[in-house]
């Protein structure tokens, strides 16, 4: 079975003062056991690493530029 990639860009939400955490948790809840969650943020979301780590996810980071990070989460 092929992995599904669920991608979410929260940079505009954060720029507009909106809290993206509910959207992130909703996206993560929709994942199957082999799916991947890709998050675009303007910074490293360090607290999120612990939250999703407790749910069994590991992550990789890619810095695109000073205001764009791509974080990929997958189940361990």
Secondary structure, DSSP 8 states (H G I E B T S, - for coil): ----EEEEE-HHHHHTT---HHHHHHHHHT--TT-EEEEEESS--HHHHHHHHHTTEEEEEEEEETTEEEEEEEE-
